[in-house]
Amino acid sequence: IGEGEGEDKCSYIQIINGGKKFITCNIKGYLASRIAFFLLNIRISSHNIIFTRHGESEYNVEDRIGGDSSLSNHGKQYATILSQYLSNEFDQTYINLWSSDMKRTRETVKTYLDSNDENHLKYINYTEHKELSEIHVGICEGMTYNEVKEQYPQEYQARSIDKLRYRYPQGESYLDMIKRLEPIIFELERTDKPVVLVAHRAVLRCLISYFLDLPAEEIPYLDIPLHTVLKLTPASYYNKLEKIKLM
Ligand code: G3H
């Protein structure tokens, strides 16, 4: 489409020189504007994204959901091994380090930050994001899955029938989370540096599914093990995901 062409015939979004120039023509309505906004934010540069869950938490040990517990001893060990891995991976490379604002992710990240001297810290841009919090489990806060099954059998059943859409009473569904993670996805698309993102199982399921283009119904079942780094490498038409078990 040449300059000024098609103006009275069609709607289009033209991206010139890999996003240096952006032309929209006859873009009207919610969906078309959202697409324009999305295209404005996607990247063509390729940077790795390292995803990982926090180290094992005290609640993980008891198989409890929700809460804001600290790392277990095993989890602290992972934080140390992860920080060695990250130091090898990103020696004198500027990176963005993101975590949720929950104790278990902050403690995991702190071990890495504390292992760097001032010379190395200048390469790490650390920010906490509220949007990266784990799924809010509402009335099931602090319970084990067995307790949920016993005390709220109908809720338990409803969730097993439609895990993607099921919303915990006073809590969230996976679909709610996908919405709240949208700004994070835009930031990940836009960033010009590698990102290390330390978050939670349900959060990583949503983010990684986006980058792997997985069907929505598969999101709540994606395997995101503890003590494992998930390394995403962007290619032209797909993203490659490596699972590196550190412990
Ligand atoms: O509730 C917290 C869990 O990490 C999310 O797992 O959706 O499989 O229950 P789930």
Residues whose N, C-alpha, C, O or C-beta is under 5 A from the ligand:
A	BS01	G3H	I65 G66 R201 A202 P220
